[in-house]
């Protein structure tokens, strides 16, 4: 494989990771600031159940804890989603 192609792919992946990390930081910031709905696309308008969105965001944030031991198991996630 051409070195330029490899470099381009790596830069793209690094950029994707940086974007993902930025989004995660923003999600935690909004959660701590008690403004999690600010993460939603404004074009959704009022077409969502507020409590379900907040619960889903909360579950998602549990699943991306820095320490894997702090993350819920899939069985726990299923229970959280069903309750």
C-alpha positions, 0 to 999 in steps of 0.5 A: 500500500502506498505510504500516502494512502496509509498516512491519509487513512491514519489521519482520517481515523485520528480525526474521527477519534478526536471528533468522537472524543470531543462529542463525548466531552460535550455529552458529559459537560451537558450531563453535569450542567443538567442540560442533556437535551442540548445534545439533540438535533434541533430539527427534532423539535418536540418529536421525542419523549423527554424522559426517554431521551434523558434515560437513554443518554444516561445509560449511554454515558454509563457505557463509556466510563473510562474504567471498564469495570465501572461500565454496566454489563449488557444484562444490566443495560437491557434491564435499564432499557426495559425499566 
